[in-house]
Amino acid sequence: MRVPVVVSRCQVPGARCPASGLGRRALGVSIVGGRRDTPRVSSETPRSLQELARAQGGVVSRRQALKSGMSVGEIGARIKFGRWRLVHRAVYVTFTGPLSREAQLWAAVLYAGRGARLSHETAAEILGLTDRRSPQIQVSIPPERRVVPVEGVVIHISSYNGQIWRPPPGVPPHTSEEDTVLDLVHAATSLDDVIGWVTRALAKPLTSEDHLRTAMAARKQLRWRRELGEIITAAAGGAHSVLEYRHDRDVQRAHGLPPARKQVPFEQPNGTRGYLDRYYPEYRLVIELDGRQYHPGDRRGQDQDRDNANAVTGSTLRYGWDDVIRRACEIARQEADALRRRGWRGTLKPCSPACRATYPVRPAGPHAQSGAAVSRIGS
């Protein structure tokens, strides 16, 4: 005789967490009658623990289970009969099926225990500072505690307590926007990484110049502190990426070019608002900077000199990562030529004794076209 299997399903009221973007989360997956269904914790589980599990992606700690009134034997029975699973020491998932990202994050922070918060790249993921999912879950704990790392989880001992704040219900504890940026800056191995985190945070905007400086001043130890002040100023002034920061510093300021207006709004043909990266209204010259670094399979860079040489007489110059990093002096010369054709009377200065800004720009190819044009760099 076939015994039917009945699995009840949990509807998570409320639906969405704006801070994390996690939205409505299934607590697990079971199969009932050939279809996927979302299970809930057993109805025999104390109501307070059921509600806690729903808020924590279906994950609870041993301490939370005991505090809710369950006994050690009841916990053991759920593990024995497969209703719960041990994911880390003293941390259980209360459903069958694969773990969602939300469940993985909750499991890591519950395992790390008192005072633990998701941090670094994982906090950046929750806050929307990055679109990339960190391959290892980063967790920071207070300095007086020690936690043995487990597979897939990196434990940071933080001597800085940071801002004390409570995330929205259903969101794992994590560092604030400012502390996340500064943690990533402190861990950065290159200046470009520092620039990237700061410019991205202020461009979104996830924080403000004042808040970031206040958090910076509160830290006794912080790598890149000397460079950080200048980077924050530039980012608050409109440098929204590493490329834009490098362009303003290495192309324009280093060669004495006049400053352009940054992030200038305009109405696109479809009626939506766009932004010009750099714009000289008095000279009607636009400079567009495309920060995408790698484009496998395209013709990136093949028409750089031809198109931008033509654009000197048009209205738009467009540059990508490789141009600004490797050919800053030549780019400065192109921009100076475009400005001079529109009435600029300034003098281009060399950035160093070996500066190529005073060298002639390489001539356009035989197939050059007239009018405004843009390069294939970064497109």
N, C-alpha and C positions, 0 to 999 in steps of 0.2 A: 504493500500500500504506500503510495506516495504522500509524503507529509508536506503540505504547502509551507513555504517559508514566507513569513510576513515581516517586512522591514518598514518601520515608520519613517517619516521624513520630517526634517526640521526646516521650517521657513524662518529665515533670519529677518526679523522686522527691522525697519530702519534702512537698510539697504546700503548706504554708501558712506565712506569716510573721505571727506574732501582732502584731508591732509596727506594721506598716503596714496590715494588713487586705487586702493585695493578693492573698493566697492563691495558688492554682495559676494560672500564667499561660501562655497560649498564646504561642509565639514568633512567630506569624504565621499566615496563612491561605492555603491553596492548594486547588484543586479537583481531586479525583481521582474519576473515575467519577460525577460529579454530586454528590459530597458534600464537605463542608468537612473539611479535615484540617490537622493541626498539623505544620509542617515543622521540621526541625532543620538545624543547620549541616551543610555537606557532610562526609562521612566522611573526605575528604582533608584536612580542616582538622586541625591538630595537636590532640590530645586536650585539652591544657591550655587551649587557646583555646575549644574546644567547651564545656568545663565552665564557663569564665568567661562565655561568651555566655549560657548557660542561667541563670547567677546574675544576669546583668545585663539581663534582659528581651530577650535576643537582640541586644544592642548591644555593640560593641567599638570601641576606639579604634585608630588607626593604630599608636600606640606599643605597645599591648598585642599587636597582631598581629605586629609585628616582633620583640618580645621572645619570643614563642612559637616563633619559628623561621621564620616566613613571610618571603618576599622581597618586595621592592617590586613585582616583576613578577607574583607570585602574587596580590597584593592587587589590582593593576590588572586582571588577567584576570577576577577575580570581579566587579569593577565593570563591565567591558566586556560580559560575557555575562549580566548581570542577576542574578547569584546574590547579590550584595551591593548595597546602595544607599548612597549618600552622603547622610546626613541633616544633618550639620553638617560644617564643615571638619575633616578627619581623624577623623571619627566615622562608623561604618558600621552599618547594620542587616543582619543576616545571614539575612534571610528575606524572602519576598514578601508582599504584602498590607498592610493598614493597620497603623499603629503603635498598640499598646495604650498606656494611660496609663503603665504601668510603663516601657515602652520610651522614651516621650517624656521621662520624668524622668531615666532613665539617660543618654539622649543629651545632655540639657542639662548634667548634672553632669560627664560625660566631656569635653564640649566645653570647659567652663570650666577643666578641668585640675587641676593640683596644688593641694591644699588647699581645693578647692571643696566646698561643702556646700549642699544645698537648705535654704532658710531662709524666714522670714516666713510668708506664707499657705500656701506649698507645704509647708513643714515642718509647719505646723498641720494640713494635710490628711493627711499621713502619720501623724502622732501621734494623730489622732482629736480634735483640739481644735476642729475645725470639720467640718461635713458638706458644705461647699461646695468645689467644685473651683476652684482659683484659675485665672482665665482666662489669666494669664501665669505662666510658671514662674519662681520667684524663686530666685536662686543667690547666695551670698555667697562672696567670695574674700579671701585675705589682702591686707593693704595694700600689700605690695611688688610685687604682680602687677597687670597690666592685661589685660583681655579685651574684645575688640570684641563688643558685644551683637549677637545675631541675632534674627530675627523670633520672637516668642513667648517670649523669654527676657529677664528683667531681671537685670542684674548689679549686686550691691551690693558695695562695697569696705568691708570691716569691719576697723576698727582693733582690735577686741576679738576675741581668739582663741577665747574661750569655753571650755567644758569639752571636753576631749579624750576622746572615747569612740568605741567601734566599734559600729555598729548590727548587728543580727543578719544572718546571711548572706542575700544576695538582696535586702536593703533598701538603697536608694541612700543615700549619706552625707547626713546632715542634722543640723541643730542639735538640741541637747538640749531637753527640755521647758522648762526654766527659761530658756535662751537664746532659745528661740522666743517665749515670752511676752514677754520684755523687748525683743526686736527689734520685735515688734508694738506694744508700748507706746511705744517710742521713735518709731515711725513714725506713731502715731495722731494724728489731727487734732482729735479731740474727747475730752472727759473720759468720755463715755458709752462710747466705743470702748475706752478704757483699762479702765474698770470691767468691760466685757463680757469682755475677754480674761482678766483676772485671776480674776474670779468663776467663769468657765467652767473654767479650769484647776484651781482648787482644788475645785470641785464634782465633777469627774469621778471620782476625783481623779487628775490627772496628775503633780502635784508637791505639796509641802508648804509651809507657811508658812516654816519654817526654811530650806529649800533655796532658796526664792524670794528671801528676804532676803539670804542669803549671795551668790547670784548678783548681786543688785542692788548690794550693797556692793562687789563686785569691779569694777564698771564706773565709769570716770571720767566718762563722758558718758552721761547718761540723762535724756531729757525726762520731765516729770511726776513727778520724784523726790519732791517735797514731798507731792503728793497720793497717791502710790503707797503710802506707809507706812500711811495710814489705810485705803485700799482693801484692802490685804492683810489687815489686822486684821479688817475687816468680813467679808471673804470667808471667812477661816478660822473666823469666828464663826457662819457659817450663811447669809450673803447669797450665794445661788447664781445671781444674775442681776442685770442692770442694774436691772430693775424692783424687785427685793427691796432692793437697796442704796438706791435712791432713796426707796422707801417708808420704810425705817427712818430715813433721814436727814431727809427733807423732811416726812414726815407725823408720825412718832412722836417722834423726838428734838427736832425743831424746835418742837413744840407741847407738850412736857412729858408725853406719854403714857407710861405704864409700859412697860418693855421686855417683849416677848413671848418665849416659848420658840420656837426656830427648828428647822425640819426635824424635827418630832416624829413618830416612827414610829407607825403604827397598822395594824391588820389590816383589810383590805377585805373586803366580803361574799364575794368569791370565794376568800378564804383567802390572797391575796398581801399583801405588805407595801406600804403606801403611806406618804407623808410629808405632814404638814400644814405649810404654809409658815410660818404664825405661829399660836401657840396660847396662850391664857390658861387654864391648868387650873383656877385658883381661881375664874374667872368663867365657865368653860365656853364660851368664845368662840373661834371659829376665823376666821382671816383668810386667804383664798386669793388669790394674786397670779398672774395669767395674763399672761406676758410677750409673747404673740404680738401684734405691732403692727398687722398688716394682715389683714383678712379680707374680701376683695371679695365682694360679693353677699349677705352675710348681714345680720342686723338688729342688728349690733353697736352698742350704746350706746342703743338706743331705750327700753329699760326700766330704765336705770341708776338713776334716782332712786326710782322706784316700788319696785323689788325690794329695794334696799339699805335703804330706809326701813322696809320691812316686816321685813327681817332684823335690824334693831336690836332687835326683840323676839324674834327667833329665836336661831339659834346660829351662823350663818355669814355673813360679809361677803366679797364677792368683788369684786376690782378688776382693771382692766386698765391697759395702758400710758397711755392718754389720761387716765384718772382721776388717776393719781398725778402725772403731769407737769403737767397743766393745772389740776387742782382739788385740790391737796394740802391746802389749808386746810379746804375743805368735807369732804373725806374724814376729816381729823382730827376734825372736829366729829361726824361720824357714828360714828366709832369711840369717841369719848368718851361719846356718848349711850348706845351699846350697853354700855359698861363700867359706866356709872353705874347703869343698870337692873339690873346684876348685883352692885352693892355697892361699886364703886370710889368713893372719896371725894376723889380728887385734883382739882387745878385745872388746867384747860386754859389754856395761856399763848399769847399771840400770837407768831407768828414774825417779825413786822415791824409797823411802824405801819399798814400797809395790810392786815393779815391779816384774812381772812374767817372764821376759825375761830370767832369769837364771834358771827357772824351766824346767824340761824335757818337751818336746813336747809330747802331748798325742799320744800313739802308733797308727799306722795305723790299720784298721780293718782286719779281716781274709781274705777278698777278694781283698787285695791290689794287684795291677798289677805292673810290672816292667816298666822301661823307663819313658820318659817324659809323664806327665799327667797334666790335668788341672781340677780345681774343677768345680762344678756346680754353684758356687756362681756367681751371675750376668749373667749367660749364659742363 
